[in-house]
Amino acid sequence: MANLTRWELLKQFTKDEPENPFNWYALALEFREEKPQEAKEIFEMLLKDFKSYLPTYYTAASFFSEIEEIEEAKKIYENGIELASSQQNQKALQELKNAYQNFLFENDFD
């Protein structure tokens, strides 16, 4: 296993433990810059299949904003804020709210 690339290793983790959202999340982060289409597909899967995995929302919203899918990013931020609130995760809630406000400002939402 020592000879595997990080991508290969993370892919193997997703095969070994497909029910673990962290493995998919880590793979999406690795793909974000060089394989954005694959990252997008993984983020979409995480948001659909692991709705309660809070770390996805901040990163996915930022990613969708970067690829100029602004309405999707807005929806993800809003869903993440709602989830963080329902999970009573104040730190994540504040981070999402701050990022969302910056996002709204940068994209000229009123």
N, CA, C and O atoms as CSV, one atom per row, in Angstrom:
chain,resi,resn,atom,element,x,y,z
A,1,MET,N,N,0.805,-1.200,0.000
A,1,MET,CA,C,0.000,0.000,0.000
A,1,MET,C,C,0.845,1.261,0.000
A,1,MET,O,O,0.356,2.330,-0.364
A,2,ALA,N,N,2.089,1.157,0.397
A,2,ALA,CA,C,2.957,2.324,0.491
A,2,ALA,C,C,3.196,2.971,-0.866
A,2,ALA,O,O,3.523,4.155,-0.936
A,3,ASN,N,N,3.042,2.224,-1.925
A,3,ASN,CA,C,3.297,2.756,-3.259
A,3,ASN,C,C,2.075,3.419,-3.886
A,3,ASN,O,O,2.179,3.986,-4.974
A,4,LEU,N,N,0.951,3.361,-3.243
A,4,LEU,CA,C,-0.255,3.950,-3.805
A,4,LEU,C,C,-0.212,5.469,-3.717
A,4,LEU,O,O,0.293,6.032,-2.746
A,5,THR,N,N,-0.744,6.121,-4.739
A,5,THR,CA,C,-0.880,7.573,-4.666
A,5,THR,C,C,-1.980,7.903,-3.661
A,5,THR,O,O,-2.761,7.035,-3.271
A,6,ARG,N,N,-2.030,9.138,-3.257
A,6,ARG,CA,C,-3.071,9.572,-2.320
A,6,ARG,C,C,-4.456,9.314,-2.902
A,6,ARG,O,O,-5.348,8.848,-2.193
A,7,TRP,N,N,-4.645,9.615,-4.194
A,7,TRP,CA,C,-5.938,9.381,-4.837
A,7,TRP,C,C,-6.298,7.900,-4.790
A,7,TRP,O,O,-7.420,7.532,-4.441
A,8,GLU,N,N,-5.333,7.060,-5.146
A,8,GLU,CA,C,-5.599,5.621,-5.147
A,8,GLU,C,C,-5.923,5.127,-3.741
A,8,GLU,O,O,-6.812,4.298,-3.550
A,9,LEU,N,N,-5.202,5.641,-2.781
A,9,LEU,CA,C,-5.428,5.243,-1.397
A,9,LEU,C,C,-6.831,5.659,-0.937
A,9,LEU,O,O,-7.548,4.869,-0.322
A,10,LEU,N,N,-7.209,6.890,-1.237
A,10,LEU,CA,C,-8.540,7.355,-0.849
A,10,LEU,C,C,-9.638,6.594,-1.583
A,10,LEU,O,O,-10.679,6.288,-1.001
A,11,LYS,N,N,-9.410,6.289,-2.855
A,11,LYS,CA,C,-10.382,5.474,-3.591
A,11,LYS,C,C,-10.533,4.108,-2.937
A,11,LYS,O,O,-11.640,3.581,-2.826
A,12,GLN,N,N,-9.411,3.541,-2.504
A,12,GLN,CA,C,-9.467,2.244,-1.830
A,12,GLN,C,C,-10.255,2.354,-0.525
A,12,GLN,O,O,-11.038,1.465,-0.191
A,13,PHE,N,N,-10.047,3.437,0.202
A,13,PHE,CA,C,-10.809,3.636,1.441
A,13,PHE,C,C,-12.313,3.694,1.155
A,13,PHE,O,O,-13.110,3.152,1.920
A,14,THR,N,N,-12.701,4.349,0.054
A,14,THR,CA,C,-14.132,4.433,-0.267
A,14,THR,C,C,-14.684,3.066,-0.646
A,14,THR,O,O,-15.860,2.782,-0.418
A,15,LYS,N,N,-13.839,2.222,-1.224
A,15,LYS,CA,C,-14.283,0.854,-1.544
A,15,LYS,C,C,-14.382,0.010,-0.281
A,15,LYS,O,O,-15.311,-0.782,-0.126
A,16,ASP,N,N,-13.422,0.183,0.616
A,16,ASP,CA,C,-13.406,-0.595,1.857
A,16,ASP,C,C,-14.525,-0.180,2.812
A,16,ASP,O,O,-15.110,-1.019,3.496
A,17,GLU,N,N,-14.814,1.111,2.852
A,17,GLU,CA,C,-15.832,1.647,3.762
A,17,GLU,C,C,-16.722,2.655,3.031
A,17,GLU,O,O,-16.650,3.852,3.310
A,18,PRO,N,N,-17.552,2.192,2.107
A,18,PRO,CA,C,-18.370,3.127,1.328
A,18,PRO,C,C,-19.393,3.889,2.168
A,18,PRO,O,O,-19.905,4.920,1.734
A,19,GLU,N,N,-19.689,3.392,3.356
A,19,GLU,CA,C,-20.669,4.046,4.219
A,19,GLU,C,C,-20.057,5.148,5.081
A,19,GLU,O,O,-20.766,5.814,5.835
A,20,ASN,N,N,-18.749,5.342,4.971
A,20,ASN,CA,C,-18.066,6.361,5.764
A,20,ASN,C,C,-17.951,7.653,4.945
A,20,ASN,O,O,-17.160,7.708,4.003
A,21,PRO,N,N,-18.722,8.688,5.283
A,21,PRO,CA,C,-18.701,9.911,4.477
A,21,PRO,C,C,-17.347,10.614,4.471
A,21,PRO,O,O,-17.017,11.307,3.509
A,22,PHE,N,N,-16.563,10.444,5.532
A,22,PHE,CA,C,-15.267,11.118,5.567
A,22,PHE,C,C,-14.378,10.672,4.416
A,22,PHE,O,O,-13.662,11.493,3.842
A,23,ASN,N,N,-14.408,9.394,4.067
A,23,ASN,CA,C,-13.578,8.904,2.965
A,23,ASN,C,C,-13.955,9.587,1.652
A,23,ASN,O,O,-13.083,9.984,0.880
A,24,TRP,N,N,-15.244,9.721,1.406
A,24,TRP,CA,C,-15.711,10.397,0.192
A,24,TRP,C,C,-15.354,11.887,0.223
A,24,TRP,O,O,-14.930,12.460,-0.781
A,25,TYR,N,N,-15.533,12.488,1.380
A,25,TYR,CA,C,-15.217,13.906,1.556
A,25,TYR,C,C,-13.738,14.165,1.271
A,25,TYR,O,O,-13.396,15.107,0.556
A,26,ALA,N,N,-12.868,13.333,1.827
A,26,ALA,CA,C,-11.425,13.481,1.603
A,26,ALA,C,C,-11.094,13.322,0.124
A,26,ALA,O,O,-10.244,14.043,-0.401
A,27,LEU,N,N,-11.752,12.393,-0.548
A,27,LEU,CA,C,-11.511,12.193,-1.976
A,27,LEU,C,C,-11.963,13.417,-2.777
A,27,LEU,O,O,-11.266,13.847,-3.696
A,28,ALA,N,N,-13.107,13.969,-2.438
A,28,ALA,CA,C,-13.581,15.183,-3.120
A,28,ALA,C,C,-12.591,16.324,-2.940
A,28,ALA,O,O,-12.321,17.067,-3.883
A,29,LEU,N,N,-12.049,16.467,-1.736
A,29,LEU,CA,C,-11.060,17.519,-1.489
A,29,LEU,C,C,-9.818,17.317,-2.344
A,29,LEU,O,O,-9.261,18.277,-2.875
A,30,GLU,N,N,-9.391,16.085,-2.476
A,30,GLU,CA,C,-8.209,15.797,-3.295
A,30,GLU,C,C,-8.468,16.076,-4.772
A,30,GLU,O,O,-7.576,16.541,-5.481
A,31,PHE,N,N,-9.675,15.798,-5.235
A,31,PHE,CA,C,-10.018,15.983,-6.647
A,31,PHE,C,C,-10.347,17.436,-6.990
A,31,PHE,O,O,-10.347,17.806,-8.164
A,32,ARG,N,N,-10.620,18.241,-6.007
A,32,ARG,CA,C,-11.153,19.596,-6.189
A,32,ARG,C,C,-10.410,20.423,-7.241
A,32,ARG,O,O,-11.046,21.044,-8.093
A,33,GLU,N,N,-9.104,20.440,-7.197
A,33,GLU,CA,C,-8.324,21.286,-8.109
A,33,GLU,C,C,-8.082,20.640,-9.474
A,33,GLU,O,O,-8.268,21.276,-10.511
A,34,GLU,N,N,-7.671,19.388,-9.465
A,34,GLU,CA,C,-7.237,18.752,-10.711
A,34,GLU,C,C,-8.328,17.953,-11.415
A,34,GLU,O,O,-8.240,17.724,-12.621
A,35,LYS,N,N,-9.338,17.531,-10.692
A,35,LYS,CA,C,-10.431,16.756,-11.278
A,35,LYS,C,C,-11.764,17.317,-10.782
A,35,LYS,O,O,-12.491,16.643,-10.052
A,36,PRO,N,N,-12.083,18.548,-11.177
A,36,PRO,CA,C,-13.276,19.188,-10.620
A,36,PRO,C,C,-14.583,18.457,-10.934
A,36,PRO,O,O,-15.507,18.484,-10.121
A,37,GLN,N,N,-14.677,17.812,-12.086
A,37,GLN,CA,C,-15.917,17.094,-12.399
A,37,GLN,C,C,-16.124,15.931,-11.435
A,37,GLN,O,O,-17.238,15.691,-10.968
A,38,GLU,N,N,-15.042,15.211,-11.142
A,38,GLU,CA,C,-15.142,14.111,-10.184
A,38,GLU,C,C,-15.466,14.642,-8.785
A,38,GLU,O,O,-16.265,14.051,-8.058
A,39,ALA,N,N,-14.843,15.754,-8.419
A,39,ALA,CA,C,-15.135,16.365,-7.117
A,39,ALA,C,C,-16.609,16.755,-7.040
A,39,ALA,O,O,-17.269,16.521,-6.027
A,40,LYS,N,N,-17.112,17.342,-8.104
A,40,LYS,CA,C,-18.515,17.754,-8.143
A,40,LYS,C,C,-19.438,16.559,-7.926
A,40,LYS,O,O,-20.387,16.632,-7.145
A,41,GLU,N,N,-19.158,15.474,-8.612
A,41,GLU,CA,C,-19.995,14.280,-8.487
A,41,GLU,C,C,-19.967,13.730,-7.063
A,41,GLU,O,O,-20.991,13.287,-6.543
A,42,ILE,N,N,-18.801,13.760,-6.441
A,42,ILE,CA,C,-18.698,13.261,-5.067
A,42,ILE,C,C,-19.431,14.190,-4.101
A,42,ILE,O,O,-20.151,13.722,-3.219
A,43,PHE,N,N,-19.254,15.501,-4.261
A,43,PHE,CA,C,-19.989,16.435,-3.399
A,43,PHE,C,C,-21.500,16.234,-3.555
A,43,PHE,O,O,-22.233,16.236,-2.566
A,44,GLU,N,N,-21.961,16.063,-4.786
A,44,GLU,CA,C,-23.393,15.843,-5.011
A,44,GLU,C,C,-23.864,14.567,-4.318
A,44,GLU,O,O,-24.939,14.541,-3.718
A,45,MET,N,N,-23.062,13.517,-4.402
A,45,MET,CA,C,-23.402,12.256,-3.745
A,45,MET,C,C,-23.438,12.434,-2.231
A,45,MET,O,O,-24.354,11.947,-1.569
A,46,LEU,N,N,-22.444,13.130,-1.683
A,46,LEU,CA,C,-22.420,13.368,-0.236
A,46,LEU,C,C,-23.666,14.125,0.221
A,46,LEU,O,O,-24.275,13.777,1.232
A,47,LEU,N,N,-24.035,15.154,-0.524
A,47,LEU,CA,C,-25.193,15.966,-0.156
A,47,LEU,C,C,-26.498,15.184,-0.270
A,47,LEU,O,O,-27.472,15.485,0.421
A,48,LYS,N,N,-26.514,14.195,-1.132
A,48,LYS,CA,C,-27.711,13.368,-1.323
A,48,LYS,C,C,-27.752,12.198,-0.341
A,48,LYS,O,O,-28.777,11.946,0.292
A,49,ASP,N,N,-26.640,11.493,-0.221
A,49,ASP,CA,C,-26.617,10.235,0.530
A,49,ASP,C,C,-26.175,10.376,1.986
A,49,ASP,O,O,-26.465,9.508,2.809
A,50,PHE,N,N,-25.481,11.457,2.303
A,50,PHE,CA,C,-24.993,11.681,3.669
A,50,PHE,C,C,-25.399,13.082,4.120
A,50,PHE,O,O,-24.556,13.903,4.482
A,51,LYS,N,N,-26.691,13.335,4.090
A,51,LYS,CA,C,-27.223,14.678,4.357
A,51,LYS,C,C,-26.835,15.232,5.720
A,51,LYS,O,O,-26.766,16.449,5.892
A,52,SER,N,N,-26.583,14.373,6.680
A,52,SER,CA,C,-26.267,14.858,8.028
A,52,SER,C,C,-24.769,15.036,8.258
A,52,SER,O,O,-24.349,15.373,9.366
A,53,TYR,N,N,-23.953,14.811,7.215
A,53,TYR,CA,C,-22.499,14.988,7.361
A,53,TYR,C,C,-22.170,16.464,7.148
A,53,TYR,O,O,-21.951,16.911,6.022
A,54,LEU,N,N,-22.141,17.193,8.226
A,54,LEU,CA,C,-22.026,18.654,8.212
A,54,LEU,C,C,-20.780,19.208,7.518
A,54,LEU,O,O,-20.895,20.229,6.841
A,55,PRO,N,N,-19.594,18.598,7.645
A,55,PRO,CA,C,-18.412,19.192,7.002
A,55,PRO,C,C,-18.558,19.404,5.492
A,55,PRO,O,O,-17.900,20.275,4.922
A,56,THR,N,N,-19.400,18.627,4.856
A,56,THR,CA,C,-19.570,18.742,3.409
A,56,THR,C,C,-20.073,20.119,2.993
A,56,THR,O,O,-19.652,20.646,1.963
A,57,TYR,N,N,-20.958,20.700,3.774
A,57,TYR,CA,C,-21.696,21.876,3.319
A,57,TYR,C,C,-20.814,23.096,3.059
A,57,TYR,O,O,-20.937,23.732,2.012
A,58,TYR,N,N,-19.952,23.420,3.973
A,58,TYR,CA,C,-19.082,24.590,3.799
A,58,TYR,C,C,-18.211,24.427,2.550
A,58,TYR,O,O,-18.137,25.319,1.705
A,59,THR,N,N,-17.559,23.278,2.453
A,59,THR,CA,C,-16.627,23.037,1.353
A,59,THR,C,C,-17.352,22.903,0.024
A,59,THR,O,O,-16.903,23.443,-0.987
A,60,ALA,N,N,-18.469,22.190,0.018
A,60,ALA,CA,C,-19.223,22.017,-1.225
A,60,ALA,C,C,-19.775,23.355,-1.715
A,60,ALA,O,O,-19.725,23.644,-2.910
A,61,ALA,N,N,-20.294,24.161,-0.811
A,61,ALA,CA,C,-20.821,25.467,-1.214
A,61,ALA,C,C,-19.721,26.326,-1.821
A,61,ALA,O,O,-19.925,26.970,-2.850
A,62,SER,N,N,-18.575,26.334,-1.193
A,62,SER,CA,C,-17.432,27.081,-1.719
A,62,SER,C,C,-17.024,26.559,-3.095
A,62,SER,O,O,-16.753,27.338,-4.009
A,63,PHE,N,N,-16.983,25.245,-3.230
A,63,PHE,CA,C,-16.617,24.628,-4.507
A,63,PHE,C,C,-17.606,25.013,-5.609
A,63,PHE,O,O,-17.194,25.414,-6.698
A,64,PHE,N,N,-18.896,24.894,-5.334
A,64,PHE,CA,C,-19.894,25.221,-6.354
A,64,PHE,C,C,-19.841,26.704,-6.716
A,64,PHE,O,O,-20.096,27.072,-7.863
A,65,SER,N,N,-19.518,27.538,-5.764
A,65,SER,CA,C,-19.332,28.955,-6.062
A,65,SER,C,C,-18.144,29.157,-6.999
A,65,SER,O,O,-18.219,29.931,-7.953
A,66,GLU,N,N,-17.059,28.459,-6.719
A,66,GLU,CA,C,-15.854,28.570,-7.552
A,66,GLU,C,C,-16.101,28.139,-8.992
A,66,GLU,O,O,-15.529,28.713,-9.919
A,67,ILE,N,N,-16.951,27.128,-9.186
A,67,ILE,CA,C,-17.221,26.667,-10.554
A,67,ILE,C,C,-18.429,27.397,-11.150
A,67,ILE,O,O,-18.978,27.004,-12.179
A,68,GLU,N,N,-18.817,28.473,-10.462
A,68,GLU,CA,C,-19.850,29.397,-10.918
A,68,GLU,C,C,-21.239,28.781,-11.015
A,68,GLU,O,O,-22.039,29.164,-11.869
A,69,GLU,N,N,-21.517,27.832,-10.142
A,69,GLU,CA,C,-22.876,27.314,-9.984
A,69,GLU,C,C,-23.451,28.000,-8.744
A,69,GLU,O,O,-23.613,27.400,-7.681
A,70,ILE,N,N,-23.746,29.271,-8.932
A,70,ILE,CA,C,-24.063,30.180,-7.835
A,70,ILE,C,C,-25.349,29.791,-7.101
A,70,ILE,O,O,-25.375,29.791,-5.870
A,71,GLU,N,N,-26.395,29.466,-7.825
A,71,GLU,CA,C,-27.654,29.094,-7.164
A,71,GLU,C,C,-27.493,27.812,-6.359
A,71,GLU,O,O,-28.054,27.688,-5.270
A,72,GLU,N,N,-26.736,26.864,-6.883
A,72,GLU,CA,C,-26.481,25.620,-6.151
A,72,GLU,C,C,-25.677,25.913,-4.886
A,72,GLU,O,O,-25.971,25.371,-3.821
A,73,ALA,N,N,-24.671,26.761,-5.003
A,73,ALA,CA,C,-23.869,27.136,-3.835
A,73,ALA,C,C,-24.746,27.790,-2.773
A,73,ALA,O,O,-24.625,27.484,-1.587
A,74,LYS,N,N,-25.622,28.681,-3.197
A,74,LYS,CA,C,-26.526,29.368,-2.264
A,74,LYS,C,C,-27.395,28.359,-1.519
A,74,LYS,O,O,-27.553,28.443,-0.301
A,75,LYS,N,N,-27.950,27.416,-2.250
A,75,LYS,CA,C,-28.801,26.390,-1.646
A,75,LYS,C,C,-28.009,25.542,-0.644
A,75,LYS,O,O,-28.515,25.205,0.427
A,76,ILE,N,N,-26.777,25.204,-0.996
A,76,ILE,CA,C,-25.948,24.383,-0.106
A,76,ILE,C,C,-25.623,25.146,1.178
A,76,ILE,O,O,-25.712,24.586,2.271
A,77,TYR,N,N,-25.249,26.412,1.052
A,77,TYR,CA,C,-25.008,27.217,2.260
A,77,TYR,C,C,-26.256,27.230,3.147
A,77,TYR,O,O,-26.163,27.012,4.355
A,78,GLU,N,N,-27.406,27.482,2.554
A,78,GLU,CA,C,-28.644,27.568,3.332
A,78,GLU,C,C,-28.963,26.243,4.017
A,78,GLU,O,O,-29.355,26.224,5.184
A,79,ASN,N,N,-28.797,25.138,3.297
A,79,ASN,CA,C,-29.044,23.825,3.891
A,79,ASN,C,C,-28.039,23.523,5.000
A,79,ASN,O,O,-28.394,22.932,6.020
A,80,GLY,N,N,-26.795,23.926,4.799
A,80,GLY,CA,C,-25.773,23.718,5.822
A,80,GLY,C,C,-26.054,24.507,7.086
A,80,GLY,O,O,-25.863,24.007,8.194
A,81,ILE,N,N,-26.507,25.739,6.920
A,81,ILE,CA,C,-26.867,26.572,8.076
A,81,ILE,C,C,-28.021,25.927,8.845
A,81,ILE,O,O,-28.005,25.873,10.075
A,82,GLU,N,N,-29.004,25.446,8.119
A,82,GLU,CA,C,-30.141,24.773,8.755
A,82,GLU,C,C,-29.687,23.516,9.506
A,82,GLU,O,O,-30.126,23.265,10.628
A,83,LEU,N,N,-28.809,22.732,8.881
A,83,LEU,CA,C,-28.319,21.508,9.516
A,83,LEU,C,C,-27.483,21.819,10.755
A,83,LEU,O,O,-27.663,21.187,11.796
A,84,ALA,N,N,-26.581,22.776,10.653
A,84,ALA,CA,C,-25.743,23.140,11.801
A,84,ALA,C,C,-26.607,23.614,12.966
A,84,ALA,O,O,-26.328,23.305,14.125
A,85,SER,N,N,-27.642,24.357,12.650
A,85,SER,CA,C,-28.562,24.822,13.685
A,85,SER,C,C,-29.287,23.643,14.328
A,85,SER,O,O,-29.393,23.571,15.552
A,86,SER,N,N,-29.783,22.725,13.512
A,86,SER,CA,C,-30.508,21.572,14.057
A,86,SER,C,C,-29.594,20.646,14.852
A,86,SER,O,O,-30.043,19.979,15.785
A,87,GLN,N,N,-28.312,20.602,14.487
A,87,GLN,CA,C,-27.348,19.789,15.227
A,87,GLN,C,C,-26.774,20.546,16.428
A,87,GLN,O,O,-25.985,19.998,17.199
A,88,GLN,N,N,-27.173,21.791,16.574
A,88,GLN,CA,C,-26.688,22.668,17.646
A,88,GLN,C,C,-25.161,22.765,17.657
A,88,GLN,O,O,-24.525,22.777,18.711
A,89,ASN,N,N,-24.601,22.831,16.457
A,89,ASN,CA,C,-23.150,22.967,16.292
A,89,ASN,C,C,-22.863,24.449,16.055
A,89,ASN,O,O,-22.868,24.920,14.918
A,90,GLN,N,N,-22.615,25.169,17.134
A,90,GLN,CA,C,-22.476,26.623,17.065
A,90,GLN,C,C,-21.265,27.074,16.253
A,90,GLN,O,O,-21.333,28.069,15.532
A,91,LYS,N,N,-20.169,26.350,16.370
A,91,LYS,CA,C,-18.965,26.732,15.625
A,91,LYS,C,C,-19.207,26.611,14.120
A,91,LYS,O,O,-18.920,27.541,13.366
A,92,ALA,N,N,-19.731,25.477,13.689
A,92,ALA,CA,C,-20.021,25.286,12.265
A,92,ALA,C,C,-21.083,26.268,11.798
A,92,ALA,O,O,-21.001,26.800,10.691
A,93,LEU,N,N,-22.070,26.504,12.633
A,93,LEU,CA,C,-23.131,27.449,12.285
A,93,LEU,C,C,-22.553,28.835,12.030
A,93,LEU,O,O,-22.899,29.479,11.039
A,94,GLN,N,N,-21.688,29.292,12.905
A,94,GLN,CA,C,-21.090,30.616,12.733
A,94,GLN,C,C,-20.207,30.671,11.490
A,94,GLN,O,O,-20.233,31.656,10.752
A,95,GLU,N,N,-19.427,29.619,11.256
A,95,GLU,CA,C,-18.565,29.581,10.066
A,95,GLU,C,C,-19.396,29.606,8.791
A,95,GLU,O,O,-19.069,30.324,7.846
A,96,LEU,N,N,-20.467,28.825,8.764
A,96,LEU,CA,C,-21.336,28.804,7.586
A,96,LEU,C,C,-22.034,30.145,7.379
A,96,LEU,O,O,-22.128,30.631,6.252
A,97,LYS,N,N,-22.518,30.737,8.456
A,97,LYS,CA,C,-23.186,32.039,8.333
A,97,LYS,C,C,-22.226,33.109,7.816
A,97,LYS,O,O,-22.593,33.912,6.959
A,98,ASN,N,N,-21.010,33.121,8.331
A,98,ASN,CA,C,-20.019,34.101,7.866
A,98,ASN,C,C,-19.681,33.891,6.398
A,98,ASN,O,O,-19.640,34.844,5.620
A,99,ALA,N,N,-19.440,32.644,6.025
A,99,ALA,CA,C,-19.117,32.343,4.629
A,99,ALA,C,C,-20.292,32.701,3.721
A,99,ALA,O,O,-20.098,33.220,2.622
A,100,TYR,N,N,-21.503,32.425,4.184
A,100,TYR,CA,C,-22.701,32.725,3.408
A,100,TYR,C,C,-22.854,34.232,3.202
A,100,TYR,O,O,-23.181,34.675,2.101
A,101,GLN,N,N,-22.624,35.012,4.236
A,101,GLN,CA,C,-22.711,36.467,4.102
A,101,GLN,C,C,-21.683,36.989,3.095
A,101,GLN,O,O,-21.998,37.844,2.267
A,102,ASN,N,N,-20.465,36.475,3.169
A,102,ASN,CA,C,-19.435,36.861,2.198
A,102,ASN,C,C,-19.842,36.457,0.788
A,102,ASN,O,O,-19.670,37.221,-0.162
A,103,PHE,N,N,-20.380,35.256,0.661
A,103,PHE,CA,C,-20.850,34.754,-0.630
A,103,PHE,C,C,-21.939,35.666,-1.193
A,103,PHE,O,O,-21.894,36.035,-2.367
A,104,LEU,N,N,-22.913,36.030,-0.364
A,104,LEU,CA,C,-23.995,36.907,-0.818
A,104,LEU,C,C,-23.451,38.250,-1.281
A,104,LEU,O,O,-23.877,38.774,-2.311
A,105,PHE,N,N,-22.520,38.805,-0.531
A,105,PHE,CA,C,-21.917,40.086,-0.889
A,105,PHE,C,C,-21.154,39.980,-2.207
A,105,PHE,O,O,-21.311,40.825,-3.089
A,106,GLU,N,N,-20.330,38.942,-2.338
A,106,GLU,CA,C,-19.506,38.765,-3.540
A,106,GLU,C,C,-20.343,38.521,-4.789
A,106,GLU,O,O,-19.902,38.815,-5.900
A,107,ASN,N,N,-21.542,37.988,-4.614
A,107,ASN,CA,C,-22.385,37.653,-5.757
A,107,ASN,C,C,-23.571,38.594,-5.912
A,107,ASN,O,O,-24.529,38.291,-6.624
A,108,ASP,N,N,-23.498,39.739,-5.240
A,108,ASP,CA,C,-24.492,40.807,-5.375
A,108,ASP,C,C,-25.921,40.375,-5.081
A,108,ASP,O,O,-26.858,40.803,-5.755
A,109,PHE,N,N,-26.084,39.522,-4.066
A,109,PHE,CA,C,-27.428,39.208,-3.604
A,109,PHE,C,C,-27.830,40.283,-2.613
A,109,PHE,O,O,-26.997,40.783,-1.856
A,110,ASP,N,N,-29.087,40.632,-2.618
A,110,ASP,CA,C,-29.575,41.647,-1.668
A,110,ASP,C,C,-30.137,40.992,-0.448
A,110,ASP,O,O,-30.596,41.679,0.465
